[in-house]
């Protein structure tokens, strides 16, 4: 395959650019005139790269090139000591105990989502648009203690949707190793949207810094992060660096959650028996529920976990070999790209029983438990595991339960979604569902 055609396929759809044999292969090598890459599916190699020797396989800077106008030097794109310092400051805000503190805000966003959907029953609904709204609402309520209707929050949300439309999943820098001194060129619309978003986030961050100085800041995630010193140096994030982090929280936390929740609802529409199981246990969820209710939403958790297996929001992760390696008797040169693909690993025919089937009960089987340990990485793994993984595993099942408590969802005939990869795995023409209010749902 020519480089030109490969780049075109990547821009159109990252998933279709890959051959079907990768769902059985332990490893595959791709060569172009400019670089060599290796996709690894063998669990031992995935473990080596992500868990055992992560410093020898830093995140590839090429794939994130196109996101730099928005993300700056956020924890998503940095490596080495800078990344380690950022994680030391960020991670305490997302520890288990803090999830309980964010639950009330998440629940408020879930109930607001249900209220909006109440106006959309009957006709077809593009559900990705609704899940994007809900996920953005969660982010702003938990980060800044403001709902999506807040003037600045609403402006960020709408500008980010414009950014999504202008930003391809990769740009030329992902394929051609440009020198660091060479200027990067981005679409004017991309630069403009990124500048507007960062300007709005800067306003929120500066206002919060002032509130912290006055002792009047709410106890939310942004306050926690901005007041947490690096335990090794005592330094805190400055405004610019905090803007970088908020940008990735919004990108990662909103974009990935929206994708996962939309695909989960589609799977519920096509598997009504599981939909009714979720709805039945969701009766425990009321507007005044407390964090403890999550232990009762076990079916919802397994359904969401299985949706993450079939439609992982981030389909591929790219690392770079920092030193010469040897994988499966093949030479991996220094600078080679090492691709880890949840999309292929989660559907691998030599690992999972019935890999393409939707079966939330699989995680109670011996095979499911083994694959959960060795072949399931929707949030990555090892030191670079997503900071918000625990956060997402509360948010997703919670919003799913709230929706199915009040509505039945049905697939729309002739509107079968086709997964494509842009910033995350989305549907080519949207995910269209029809909502029907349950008789027992509150009015």
C-alpha positions in Angstrom: 0.0 0.0 0.0 1.4 3.4 -0.9 2.1 6.0 1.8 -0.3 8.4 0.0 -3.2 5.9 0.1 -2.4 4.9 3.7 -2.5 8.5 4.8 -5.9 9.0 3.0 -7.3 5.9 4.7 -6.1 7.0 8.1 -7.7 10.4 7.6 -11.0 8.9 6.5 -11.1 6.0 8.9 -8.3 4.6 11.0 -10.1 1.3 11.5 -10.7 0.4 7.8 -7.1 1.1 7.0 -6.1 -2.1 8.9 -6.3 -5.6 7.4 -8.7 -8.2 8.8 -5.8 -10.6 9.6 -4.8 -8.4 12.5 -7.6 -9.9 14.6 -5.6 -13.1 14.6 -2.0 -11.9 14.4 0.3 -11.6 17.5 2.3 -8.9 15.7 2.4 -7.1 12.4 5.0 -4.9 10.8 4.3 -1.9 8.6 6.9 -0.2 6.5 6.9 3.1 4.7 9.7 5.2 3.2 9.8 7.3 6.4 9.2 5.0 9.4 8.6 1.5 10.5 5.8 0.5 12.9 4.8 -2.7 14.7 1.3 -3.5 15.9 1.5 -5.9 18.9 -1.4 -8.0 20.1 0.5 -10.6 22.0 -0.4 -10.1 25.7 3.2 -10.5 26.8 4.4 -7.8 24.5 1.5 -5.4 25.5 2.5 -6.0 29.1 6.2 -5.3 28.4 5.5 -2.0 26.6 2.8 -0.6 29.0 3.7 -2.1 32.4 7.2 -3.6 32.6 9.3 -1.1 30.7 7.2 2.0 30.0 10.2 4.4 30.1 11.7 2.5 27.2 8.5 3.1 25.2 7.4 6.7 25.7 4.3 8.1 24.0 5.0 8.8 20.4 5.0 12.6 19.7 4.0 12.1 16.1 0.4 11.1 16.7 -0.3 13.9 19.1 1.2 16.6 16.8 -2.2 17.6 15.5 -3.5 18.1 19.0 -0.8 20.5 20.2 -2.7 23.7 19.3 -5.3 22.7 21.9 -3.4 20.6 24.4 0.0 22.5 24.7 2.1 20.5 27.1 -0.7 18.6 28.9 -0.2 15.3 30.6 -1.5 13.6 27.5 1.4 14.6 25.3 4.4 14.8 27.6 6.9 12.2 28.5 9.7 11.6 31.0 10.2 13.7 34.1 7.7 16.4 33.0 5.0 13.8 32.7 5.9 12.2 36.0 5.7 15.6 37.8 2.3 16.3 36.2 0.9 12.9 37.3 2.1 13.4 40.8 0.0 16.6 41.0 -3.0 15.3 39.1 -3.5 11.8 40.4 -4.6 12.6 44.0 -7.7 14.4 42.7 -8.9 11.2 41.1 -8.2 8.8 43.9 -11.0 6.5 45.1 -12.1 8.6 47.9 -12.5 11.7 45.7 -14.9 9.8 43.4 -17.4 9.8 46.2 -17.1 13.6 46.4 -17.9 14.0 42.7 -20.9 11.7 42.7 -23.5 14.4 43.5 -22.4 16.4 40.5 -22.4 13.4 38.2 -25.9 12.5 39.4 -27.1 16.0 38.7 -25.7 15.8 35.2 -27.4 12.4 34.7 -30.8 13.7 35.8 -30.4 16.8 33.6 -29.7 14.5 30.6 -32.9 12.5 31.4 -34.9 15.7 31.5 -33.6 16.8 28.1 -34.3 13.4 26.6 -37.8 13.6 27.8 -38.4 16.3 25.1 -37.1 13.9 22.4 -39.3 10.9 22.7 -41.1 9.5 19.6 -38.9 10.4 16.6 -35.3 9.5 15.8 -32.7 11.0 18.1 -29.0 11.2 17.2 -27.8 9.9 20.5 -24.1 10.8 20.2 -25.1 14.5 20.3 -27.0 13.8 23.5 -24.2 11.8 25.2 -21.7 14.6 24.2 -23.9 17.1 26.0 -24.2 14.9 29.1 -20.5 14.1 29.2 -19.6 17.8 28.9 -22.0 18.6 31.6 -20.3 16.1 33.9 -16.9 17.6 33.2 -17.9 21.1 34.0 -19.9 20.2 37.1 -17.0 18.1 38.5 -14.1 20.3 37.5 -15.6 23.8 38.0 -18.9 23.3 39.9 -20.8 24.8 37.0 -23.5 23.2 34.7 -23.2 23.1 30.9 -25.7 25.9 30.8 -23.1 28.3 32.3 -22.1 30.9 29.7 -18.4 29.9 29.5 -19.1 26.2 29.8 -21.6 26.4 27.0 -19.2 28.4 24.8 -16.4 25.8 25.3 -18.8 22.9 24.4 -20.0 24.5 21.2 -16.5 25.6 20.2 -15.1 22.1 20.9 -17.7 20.7 18.5 -16.3 23.0 15.8 -12.8 21.9 16.7 -13.8 18.3 16.2 -15.0 19.0 12.7 -11.7 20.6 11.7 -9.2 18.2 13.3 -8.2 15.0 11.5 -7.2 12.0 13.6 -3.6 12.4 12.3 -1.7 14.9 10.2 1.4 14.6 8.0 3.7 14.8 11.0 2.4 11.3 12.1 4.0 9.8 9.0 6.9 12.0 8.2 9.6 12.6 10.9 9.8 16.4 10.6 12.8 18.1 12.4 11.9 19.8 15.7 13.0 23.2 14.3 10.6 23.0 11.3 7.4 24.9 11.9 4.1 22.9 12.1 1.2 23.9 9.9 -2.4 23.4 11.1 -5.6 24.3 9.5 -6.7 27.9 10.2 -10.0 26.7 11.6 -8.2 24.3 13.9 -5.9 27.0 15.2 -8.8 29.4 15.7 -11.0 26.9 17.6 -8.1 25.9 19.8 -7.3 29.5 20.6 -10.9 30.3 21.5 -11.2 27.2 23.7 -8.0 27.9 25.5 -9.0 31.5 26.0 -12.3 30.5 27.6 -10.6 27.9 29.8 -8.0 30.5 30.8 -10.8 32.8 32.1 -12.3 29.9 34.2 -8.8 29.0 35.6 -7.8 32.6 36.4 -11.1 33.1 38.2 -10.6 29.9 40.2 -7.0 31.0 41.1 -8.4 34.2 42.5 -11.1 32.4 44.5 -8.5 30.1 45.9 -6.4 33.1 47.0 -9.4 34.5 48.7 -10.3 31.2 50.4 -13.6 31.1 48.6 -13.1 28.3 46.1 -15.5 25.3 45.9 -14.1 21.9 46.8 -14.1 20.4 43.3 -11.5 18.8 41.1 -9.9 22.0 39.8 -9.4 23.4 43.2 -7.9 20.1 44.4 -5.4 20.0 41.5 -4.5 23.7 41.7 -3.8 23.4 45.4 -1.9 20.2 45.3 1.9 20.6 45.4 4.3 18.2 43.8 5.4 16.1 46.7 9.0 16.1 45.4 9.5 19.8 44.6 6.6 21.6 46.3 5.7 23.3 43.0 2.1 23.8 41.9 0.6 24.2 38.4 0.7 27.8 37.0 -2.2 29.1 35.1 -0.8 28.2 31.6 0.0 24.7 32.7 -3.4 24.3 34.3 -5.1 25.4 31.1 -3.2 22.6 29.3 -4.5 20.0 31.9 -8.1 21.3 31.8 -8.0 21.0 28.0 -7.1 17.4 28.1 -9.6 16.7 30.9 -12.2 18.1 28.6 -10.9 16.3 25.5 -10.4 12.9 27.1 -13.1 13.0 29.7 -15.8 14.4 27.4 -15.0 12.9 24.1 -14.3 9.3 25.3 -17.2 9.1 27.7 -19.6 10.4 25.0 -18.4 7.8 22.5 -18.6 4.9 25.1 -22.1 5.9 26.3 -23.5 6.3 22.8 -22.3 2.8 21.7 -23.6 1.3 25.0 -27.1 2.7 24.3 -27.0 1.3 20.8 -26.1 -2.1 22.1 -29.0 -1.8 24.6 -31.3 -1.0 21.7 -30.1 -4.2 19.8 -30.1 -6.4 22.9 -33.4 -5.6 24.7 -33.0 -8.5 27.2 -30.0 -6.8 28.6 -31.7 -3.4 28.5 -34.4 -4.7 30.7 -31.9 -6.1 33.2 -30.3 -2.7 33.5 -33.7 -0.9 33.8 -34.7 -3.3 36.6 -31.7 -2.6 38.8 -31.9 1.1 38.0 -35.0 1.4 40.0 -32.6 1.8 43.0 -31.4 5.1 41.4 -33.3 8.2 42.5 -32.6 11.9 42.3 -31.4 11.8 45.9 -29.2 8.7 45.6 -25.8 8.5 47.2 -22.5 7.0 46.0 -23.3 3.7 47.7 -25.9 3.0 45.0 -23.2 2.2 42.5 -22.6 -1.1 44.2 -26.1 -2.1 43.2 -25.7 -1.2 39.6 -23.7 -4.3 38.7 -25.4 -5.2 35.5 -25.0 -1.6 34.2 -21.3 -1.8 35.1 -20.8 -5.1 33.2 -22.8 -3.8 30.2 -20.7 -0.7 30.0 -17.5 -2.7 30.4 -18.5 -5.0 27.5 -19.4 -1.9 25.4 -15.9 -0.6 26.1 -14.5 -3.9 24.9 -16.4 -3.9 21.6 -16.1 -0.1 20.9 -13.1 1.2 22.9 -13.2 5.0 22.6 -9.4 5.2 21.9 -8.9 2.5 19.3 -5.1 2.7 19.1 -2.2 3.9 21.2 1.2 4.6 19.8 4.5 4.4 21.6 8.1 4.8 20.3 11.0 2.5 20.9 13.6 4.5 22.8 16.3 1.8 22.2 16.7 -1.1 19.9 14.5 -4.1 20.7 13.6 -7.5 19.4 10.0 -8.6 19.3 9.1 -12.2 18.2 12.5 -12.5 16.4 12.1 -9.3 14.6 14.4 -6.3 14.9 12.7 -3.2 16.3 14.9 -0.3 15.6 15.2 2.7 17.8 12.6 5.3 16.8 10.2 2.6 15.5 6.5 3.2 16.3 4.9 0.5 18.5 1.1 0.4 18.1 -1.1 -1.1 20.8 -4.7 -1.5 19.5 -7.5 -2.0 22.0 -9.8 -2.3 18.9 -7.9 -5.5 17.7 -6.9 -6.8 21.1 -10.4 -6.7 22.5 -11.7 -8.7 19.5 -8.8 -11.0 19.1 -9.9 -14.4 17.9 -7.1 -16.3 19.7 -7.9 -14.7 23.0 -11.6 -14.1 23.5 -14.4 -16.6 23.3 -16.9 -15.3 20.7 -15.0 -12.1 20.4 -17.6 -10.2 18.2 -20.6 -11.1 20.4 -22.1 -8.8 23.0 -22.1 -10.7 26.2 -21.7 -8.8 29.5 -21.8 -12.1 31.4 -18.5 -13.1 29.9 -16.5 -11.4 32.7 -17.8 -14.0 35.1 -16.2 -16.8 33.1 -12.7 -18.2 33.3 -11.9 -16.9 29.8 -13.4 -13.5 30.5 -11.5 -13.0 33.7 -8.2 -14.0 32.0 -8.8 -11.6 29.1 -9.9 -8.9 31.5 -6.4 -9.2 33.0 -4.3 -9.8 29.9 -6.2 -8.4 26.9 -8.5 -5.5 28.0 -7.0 -2.0 27.9 -9.8 0.6 27.2 -8.0 3.0 29.5 -4.4 1.8 28.7 -2.5 0.1 31.5 0.6 0.6 33.7 1.9 4.0 34.8 0.1 5.7 31.9 -3.3 4.2 32.7 -5.9 6.9 32.2 -6.2 9.0 35.4 -9.9 9.2 35.0 -10.5 5.4 34.5 -12.3 5.1 37.9 -14.2 8.3 37.2 -15.4 6.9 33.8 -16.5 3.7 35.4 -18.8 5.6 37.7 -20.0 8.1 35.1 -20.9 5.7 32.4 -23.0 3.1 34.3 -24.6 6.0 36.3 -25.9 7.9 33.2 -26.8 4.6 31.4 -28.9 3.6 34.4 -30.6 6.9 34.7 -31.6 6.9 31.0 -32.8 3.3 30.9 -34.7 3.7 34.2 -36.9 6.3 32.5 -36.8 5.2 28.8 -36.7 2.2 26.5 -34.3 2.7 23.5 -35.0 1.2 20.1 -32.8 1.0 17.0 -34.0 3.0 14.0 -34.5 0.8 10.9 -32.1 1.5 8.1 -29.8 3.4 10.4 -27.2 0.8 11.4 -24.1 2.7 12.7 -20.7 2.2 11.1 -17.8 2.7 13.5 -15.0 5.0 12.3 -12.1 6.5 14.2 -11.6 10.2 14.4 -10.6 11.6 17.8 -12.4 8.6 19.2 -14.5 5.7 17.8 -17.7 7.3 16.5 -20.4 6.4 14.0 -19.9 7.5 10.4 -23.4 9.0 10.2 -24.3 9.2 13.9 -26.1 6.7 16.1 -29.8 7.0 15.7 -32.2 5.7 18.3 -35.9 6.1 19.2 -36.8 6.7 22.9 -40.0 5.5 24.5 -40.9 6.6 28.1 -41.4 3.7 30.5 -44.8 3.6 32.1 -43.3 3.4 35.5 -40.8 6.3 34.9 -41.4 9.5 36.8 -43.1 12.2 34.8 
